[in-house]
Amino acid sequence: MLNVRLAIAGLVSACALLAGCAGTPQLPMSVSKDLLASKTRIGVVMTPLPKIDTEFPGAGCLLCLAAASMTNRSLTVHIQTLTHEDLPNLKDEVAKLLQAKGLEAHVIAEPLDVKNLPSFGSKQTNFAAKDFSSLKAKYGVDKLLVIDIRMLGAERNYSAYIPTGDPKAVLKGTGYIVNLSSNALEWYLPLNVQKSADQKWDEPPKFPGLTNAYYQALEIGKDQITKPFAP
């Protein structure tokens, strides 16, 4: 049942945050040169990090999911012991890169729960689906860079009861910048890192191959977030 709730929560989160389920999917947006050349005040924040866990896409029915969860029980137990490592410090690293480019960047220590923000009326692309305008006065910034990691751990695809491949380490989410005066997006980066074990994955109870792939996925995800702002 835990994985059922996680799957539902992940679907709701993905639909609700920026693009909206009924709207046109938001396409990636590069950081504009104007933004990096400006003297704007920008806050850097992260959403609450998810629990590190396993998911089994394609195991659609409850019995299928129960069978997949049972088959991969030892993997799930191990994956749940892994750590976020230094991922919580990613916002500090991004802020330093922005400061090096001359921007007035501020790290916002508290996690931002985007789900609690009101909806923004417009369904246009390149606008956030949530209304971020109240955060301008709250944080004293003009723009907000949000690092939103929604899934961490391992994922194994299924077709009903049958696995269709080996599990992979995953990091999923988005990075984006919102103009707090207009609610317009000024950068949008989907994150969908999937890393296979370099060697045999099925080595319980420690699963060293997949564990190494997980920490590699963390590094790849962090690199994808910082690359647009690197020198």
Secondary structure as UniProt FT lines:
FT   HELIX           2..16
FT   TURN            17..19
FT   HELIX           33..37
FT   STRAND          41..46
FT   STRAND          52..55
FT   TURN            57..58
FT   HELIX           62..71
FT   HELIX           73..79
FT   TURN            80..81
FT   TURN            85..86
FT   HELIX           87..89
FT   HELIX           90..100
FT   TURN            101..102
FT   STRAND          104..107
FT   HELIX           114..116
FT   TURN            125..126
FT   HELIX           134..139
FT   STRAND          143..155
FT   STRAND          158..159
FT   TURN            160..161
FT   STRAND          162..163
FT   STRAND          168..179
FT   TURN            180..182
FT   STRAND          184..195
FT   TURN            204..206
FT   HELIX           208..226
FT   HELIX           227..229
//
